[in-house]
Amino acid sequence: MRRFGRAVVCAFGLVVIAAQAPAQTCPSKPVRIIVPYAPGGLTDVVARLYSEQLRQSFGRGVFVENKPGASGIIAIEEMARARPDGHTLMIGNISTNALTPVVLAKKMKIDYEQDVQIVTPLADVPVFFRATTTNFSPTTFADFLAYAREHPGKVRYGSAGVGSYQQINTEILAKRAGLDLVHIPFKGGGAEILRDLANGDIHVSWFNITNPVGMMKAGRVRALAIATEQRLSQHADVPTLTEVGFPGVRAAQWVAAFAPSAVPADIIKTLRQAFVAAMSAPEMEAAFARGGMLVPRRTALENATDWLRAEMASWKRDVEDTGIVVEE
């Protein structure tokens, strides 16, 4: 696990201070963090972990509010239209804040790049390609490919919505492997997808390392591959996608904090310092270790805006190169 510990704190001068101008002091009242999913999934869990640390740092209330639906657009637009004083933030992820603005831009009532700014990345999380064990015979990735080819239009995969990383990754995989899969979008995110996967209502989906531990132990879902550069020691029996013949699939899901674009730079700096300082708190390090989460790369932390711009451009190329048409 990549941890910076005290080095992170030193690198960023992480002493949480109030903004210089009295009129811009933040926070001066409770902070609201909007999450674009129902409770229980990765993004919600990360938001609640950080909210507790911010509550201790700021000495004020920090509340998580779940606003699922429309592939994150509902949450994004509400956050973007909030008063730009740093008291309304959003914690989103790779799907809602890199893909939705690319593939669903015409459905948004705001200009994402003009109206939203990133505060900081918060966590990287490896993702697995998992299958149900309920009335679904494949036990390996090769078995899955063979089954899907023998049953075109019969294998259902779940995602967190139109334009989510699960959909784009699966469509890229399907195109490269010559598969005809059926997309089932879920409004509520990972918790709902996992429920239906375990029940056999869908057959496969992408999950971060934290989601299906209980279901894995109960034998209701299995991992067919992992999108990392190397196998993970705690899941040494799970091959990488490169090993099974599909290199280049995204290596991690990420979670990040966002704010309205009009929030002043000094307030963004204060918020960023508080978030990054929280990463080295013992409680956070323990939670990251339990959940298999990783501290974001140093380059992403130091240049968050450039990092996000590159992420969005890369996903846009993937969508265009594969000829994926995202429709509601």
C-alpha positions as CSV (number, residue, x, y, z in Angstrom):
1,M,0.0,0.0,0.0
2,R,1.3,3.4,-0.9
3,R,1.4,5.5,2.2
4,F,3.1,8.8,2.7
5,G,2.5,9.1,6.4
6,R,4.5,12.0,7.8
7,A,6.1,12.6,4.4
8,V,2.7,13.5,3.0
9,V,2.2,16.0,5.8
10,C,5.6,17.6,5.3
11,A,5.2,17.7,1.5
12,F,2.0,19.7,1.7
13,G,2.7,21.8,4.8
14,L,-0.4,20.2,6.2
15,V,-1.4,22.4,9.1
16,V,-5.1,23.1,8.7
17,I,-5.5,26.8,8.9
18,A,-8.3,29.2,8.3
19,A,-8.2,31.3,5.1
20,Q,-6.6,34.6,5.4
21,A,-9.5,37.0,4.7
22,P,-12.0,37.0,7.5
23,A,-14.9,37.0,5.0
24,Q,-13.6,33.8,3.5
25,T,-13.0,31.8,6.7
26,C,-14.0,28.2,6.1
27,P,-15.6,26.4,7.6
28,S,-17.7,28.8,9.6
29,K,-20.7,26.5,9.7
30,P,-21.4,22.7,9.2
31,V,-20.1,21.2,6.0
32,R,-22.3,19.2,3.7
33,I,-20.8,16.4,1.6
34,I,-23.0,15.1,-1.3
35,V,-22.5,11.5,-2.4
36,P,-23.9,10.4,-5.7
37,Y,-24.9,6.9,-4.5
38,A,-27.0,5.2,-1.9
39,P,-25.4,4.4,1.4
40,G,-23.2,1.3,1.6
41,G,-21.0,1.5,-1.5
42,L,-17.3,2.4,-1.7
43,T,-17.8,6.2,-2.4
44,D,-20.2,6.5,0.5
45,V,-17.8,4.6,2.8
46,V,-14.9,6.8,1.8
47,A,-17.0,9.9,2.3
48,R,-18.0,8.9,5.8
49,L,-14.4,8.0,6.8
50,Y,-13.2,11.5,5.7
51,S,-16.2,13.3,7.2
52,E,-15.3,12.0,10.6
53,Q,-11.7,13.2,10.3
54,L,-12.8,16.6,9.0
55,R,-15.3,16.9,11.9
56,Q,-12.4,16.5,14.3
57,S,-10.1,18.9,12.3
58,F,-12.7,21.6,11.9
59,G,-14.5,21.3,15.2
60,R,-17.7,21.6,13.3
61,G,-20.4,19.2,11.9
62,V,-19.6,17.5,8.6
63,F,-22.6,15.7,7.2
64,V,-22.9,13.2,4.3
65,E,-26.0,13.4,2.2
66,N,-26.8,10.7,-0.4
67,K,-28.2,11.9,-3.7
68,P,-28.2,8.9,-6.1
69,G,-29.4,8.8,-9.7
70,A,-28.8,9.9,-13.2
71,S,-25.2,8.6,-13.3
72,G,-24.2,11.2,-10.7
73,I,-25.7,14.2,-12.5
74,I,-28.2,14.9,-9.7
75,A,-25.4,15.2,-7.1
76,I,-23.0,17.1,-9.4
77,E,-25.6,19.7,-10.4
78,E,-26.7,20.3,-6.8
79,M,-23.1,20.7,-5.6
80,A,-22.2,23.0,-8.5
81,R,-25.1,25.3,-7.9
82,A,-24.4,25.6,-4.1
83,R,-23.1,28.8,-2.6
84,P,-19.4,28.8,-3.4
85,D,-18.2,29.2,0.2
86,G,-16.7,25.7,0.7
87,H,-19.5,24.4,2.9
88,T,-21.0,22.2,0.2
89,L,-18.8,19.6,-1.4
90,M,-19.2,16.4,-3.4
91,I,-17.3,13.2,-3.0
92,G,-17.5,11.3,-6.3
93,N,-15.6,8.7,-8.3
94,I,-14.2,7.7,-11.6
95,S,-17.7,7.1,-13.0
96,T,-19.5,10.2,-11.8
97,N,-16.7,12.7,-12.2
98,A,-14.6,11.5,-15.1
99,L,-16.9,9.5,-17.3
100,T,-20.3,11.2,-16.8
101,P,-19.0,14.6,-17.9
102,V,-17.6,13.0,-21.0
103,V,-20.3,10.6,-22.2
104,L,-23.4,12.4,-20.7
105,A,-22.4,16.0,-21.1
106,K,-25.5,16.8,-23.2
107,K,-27.7,15.6,-20.4
108,M,-26.2,18.0,-17.9
109,K,-27.6,21.4,-17.2
110,I,-24.2,22.8,-16.2
111,D,-20.9,23.1,-18.0
112,Y,-18.9,20.6,-15.9
113,E,-15.4,21.9,-16.8
114,Q,-16.5,25.5,-16.1
115,D,-18.7,24.9,-13.0
116,V,-16.9,22.2,-11.1
117,Q,-13.3,22.0,-9.6
118,I,-11.5,19.2,-8.0
119,V,-10.3,19.6,-4.4
120,T,-8.2,16.5,-4.2
121,P,-8.1,12.8,-4.9
122,L,-8.9,10.7,-1.8
123,A,-8.3,7.0,-2.5
124,D,-7.4,4.5,-5.2
125,V,-9.0,1.1,-5.1
126,P,-8.1,-2.0,-7.2
127,V,-11.1,-3.5,-9.1
128,F,-12.0,-7.1,-9.7
129,F,-14.1,-8.7,-12.5
130,R,-16.5,-10.9,-10.5
131,A,-19.2,-13.4,-11.3
132,T,-22.1,-14.9,-9.5
133,T,-22.1,-18.5,-8.4
134,T,-25.9,-18.7,-8.6
135,N,-26.9,-20.7,-11.7
136,F,-23.8,-19.5,-13.5
137,S,-21.2,-22.2,-14.2
138,P,-18.0,-20.3,-15.2
139,T,-15.3,-20.6,-12.6
140,T,-12.4,-18.9,-14.5
141,F,-12.1,-16.0,-16.9
142,A,-11.6,-18.4,-19.8
143,D,-14.8,-20.2,-18.8
144,F,-16.7,-16.9,-18.8
145,L,-15.5,-16.0,-22.3
146,A,-16.5,-19.4,-23.6
147,Y,-19.9,-19.3,-21.9
148,A,-20.7,-15.8,-23.1
149,R,-19.8,-16.7,-26.7
150,E,-22.0,-19.8,-26.5
151,H,-24.9,-17.7,-25.1
152,P,-24.9,-14.3,-27.0
153,G,-27.3,-11.8,-25.5
154,K,-27.9,-13.9,-22.4
155,V,-25.2,-12.8,-20.0
156,R,-26.1,-9.8,-18.0
157,Y,-23.7,-7.4,-16.4
158,G,-24.4,-4.7,-13.8
159,S,-23.1,-1.1,-13.6
160,A,-23.6,2.0,-11.5
161,G,-25.4,3.6,-14.5
162,V,-25.1,4.7,-18.0
163,G,-21.5,6.0,-18.6
164,S,-20.1,4.4,-15.5
165,Y,-16.6,2.8,-15.5
166,Q,-18.3,-0.6,-15.1
167,Q,-20.2,-0.1,-18.4
168,I,-17.3,1.4,-20.3
169,N,-14.8,-1.2,-19.1
170,T,-17.2,-4.1,-19.9
171,E,-18.1,-2.7,-23.3
172,I,-14.4,-2.3,-24.1
173,L,-13.9,-5.9,-23.0
174,A,-16.9,-7.2,-24.9
175,K,-15.7,-5.5,-28.1
176,R,-12.2,-6.9,-27.8
177,A,-13.5,-10.4,-27.0
178,G,-16.4,-10.5,-29.4
179,L,-19.1,-10.8,-26.8
180,D,-22.8,-9.8,-26.8
181,L,-23.6,-8.8,-23.2
182,V,-26.7,-7.2,-21.8
183,H,-26.2,-4.0,-19.7
184,I,-28.3,-3.6,-16.5
185,P,-27.8,-0.2,-14.9
186,F,-28.4,0.4,-11.2
187,K,-29.3,3.7,-9.6
188,G,-27.9,3.0,-6.2
189,G,-24.4,1.8,-7.1
190,G,-22.3,-1.0,-5.7
191,A,-24.5,-2.2,-2.9
192,E,-27.4,-2.9,-5.2
193,I,-25.2,-4.4,-7.9
194,L,-23.7,-6.8,-5.4
195,R,-27.1,-7.9,-4.1
196,D,-28.4,-8.8,-7.5
197,L,-25.1,-10.4,-8.5
198,A,-25.2,-12.7,-5.4
199,N,-28.8,-13.5,-6.2
200,G,-28.0,-14.4,-9.8
201,D,-30.1,-11.6,-11.3
202,I,-27.0,-10.4,-13.1
203,H,-24.0,-12.6,-13.9
204,V,-20.9,-10.3,-13.8
205,S,-19.7,-6.9,-12.8
206,W,-16.7,-4.9,-11.7
207,F,-16.2,-4.4,-8.0
208,N,-13.6,-2.7,-6.0
209,I,-11.7,-4.8,-3.5
210,T,-13.8,-3.7,-0.5
211,N,-17.3,-4.6,-1.7
212,P,-17.9,-8.3,-1.8
213,V,-15.8,-9.7,0.9
214,G,-18.7,-11.3,2.8
215,M,-20.2,-12.6,-0.4
216,M,-16.9,-14.1,-1.4
217,K,-16.5,-15.9,1.9
218,A,-20.0,-17.2,1.6
219,G,-19.3,-18.5,-1.9
220,R,-22.0,-16.5,-3.6
221,V,-19.6,-14.5,-5.9
222,R,-16.1,-15.3,-7.2
223,A,-13.3,-13.2,-8.7
224,L,-12.4,-14.1,-12.3
225,A,-9.7,-11.5,-12.8
226,I,-8.3,-8.3,-11.3
227,A,-7.4,-5.0,-13.2
228,T,-4.0,-4.4,-11.6
229,E,-0.4,-4.6,-13.0
230,Q,0.5,-7.5,-10.7
231,R,-1.4,-10.0,-8.6
232,L,-2.3,-8.9,-5.1
233,S,-0.6,-10.9,-2.4
234,Q,-3.9,-11.2,-0.4
235,H,-5.6,-12.5,-3.6
236,A,-2.7,-14.4,-5.2
237,D,-5.0,-16.9,-6.9
238,V,-6.8,-14.2,-9.0
239,P,-5.1,-13.6,-12.3
240,T,-4.6,-10.1,-13.8
241,L,-6.5,-9.1,-16.9
242,T,-3.1,-9.0,-18.7
243,E,-2.5,-12.6,-17.8
244,V,-5.9,-13.7,-19.2
245,G,-5.2,-11.8,-22.4
246,F,-6.8,-8.4,-21.9
247,P,-4.1,-5.8,-21.0
248,G,-4.9,-2.1,-20.8
249,V,-8.1,-2.2,-18.8
250,R,-8.1,0.4,-16.0
251,A,-6.1,-0.6,-13.0
252,A,-8.1,1.2,-10.2
253,Q,-11.2,3.0,-9.3
254,W,-10.6,6.3,-7.6
255,V,-12.6,8.6,-5.2
256,A,-12.1,12.3,-5.0
257,A,-13.6,15.5,-3.5
258,F,-15.1,18.3,-5.6
259,A,-16.4,21.8,-5.1
260,P,-18.2,24.5,-7.1
261,S,-15.7,26.3,-9.4
262,A,-16.3,29.7,-7.8
263,V,-15.0,28.6,-4.4
264,P,-11.9,30.8,-3.8
265,A,-8.5,29.3,-4.1
266,D,-7.6,29.9,-0.4
267,I,-10.6,28.0,0.7
268,I,-9.8,25.1,-1.7
269,K,-6.3,25.1,-0.3
270,T,-7.7,24.8,3.3
271,L,-10.0,22.0,2.3
272,R,-7.3,20.2,0.4
273,Q,-4.9,20.4,3.3
274,A,-7.6,19.0,5.7
275,F,-8.3,16.1,3.4
276,V,-4.7,15.2,2.8
277,A,-3.8,15.5,6.4
278,A,-6.6,13.0,7.2
279,M,-4.9,10.4,5.1
280,S,-2.1,10.0,7.6
281,A,-4.4,9.7,10.6
282,P,-4.1,6.3,12.3
283,E,-7.8,5.6,11.9
284,M,-7.6,6.3,8.2
285,E,-4.5,4.2,7.7
286,A,-6.2,1.3,9.5
287,A,-9.4,1.7,7.4
288,F,-7.4,1.9,4.2
289,A,-5.5,-1.3,5.1
290,R,-8.7,-3.2,6.0
291,G,-10.4,-2.1,2.7
292,G,-7.4,-2.6,0.4
293,M,-7.5,1.1,-0.5
294,L,-4.4,3.0,-1.6
295,V,-3.4,6.6,-0.9
296,P,-3.5,8.4,-4.3
297,R,-0.3,8.9,-6.2
298,R,1.8,11.8,-5.2
299,T,1.5,13.4,-8.7
300,A,-2.3,13.3,-8.5
301,L,-2.2,15.0,-5.0
302,E,0.2,17.7,-6.1
303,N,-1.5,18.4,-9.5
304,A,-5.1,17.4,-9.0
305,T,-6.5,19.6,-11.8
306,D,-4.1,18.4,-14.4
307,W,-4.5,14.8,-13.2
308,L,-8.3,15.0,-13.6
309,R,-8.0,16.6,-17.0
310,A,-5.8,13.8,-18.2
311,E,-8.1,11.1,-16.7
312,M,-11.1,12.6,-18.6
313,A,-9.1,12.8,-21.8
314,S,-8.0,9.3,-21.6
315,W,-11.5,7.9,-21.0
316,K,-12.8,10.0,-23.9
317,R,-10.2,8.3,-26.1
318,D,-11.3,4.9,-24.9
319,V,-14.9,5.6,-25.6
320,E,-14.2,7.0,-29.1
321,D,-11.7,4.3,-30.0
322,T,-14.1,1.4,-29.2
323,G,-17.0,3.1,-30.9
324,I,-19.2,2.9,-27.8
325,V,-22.5,4.7,-28.0
326,V,-23.9,5.5,-24.6
327,E,-27.7,5.7,-24.6
328,E,-30.3,6.1,-21.9
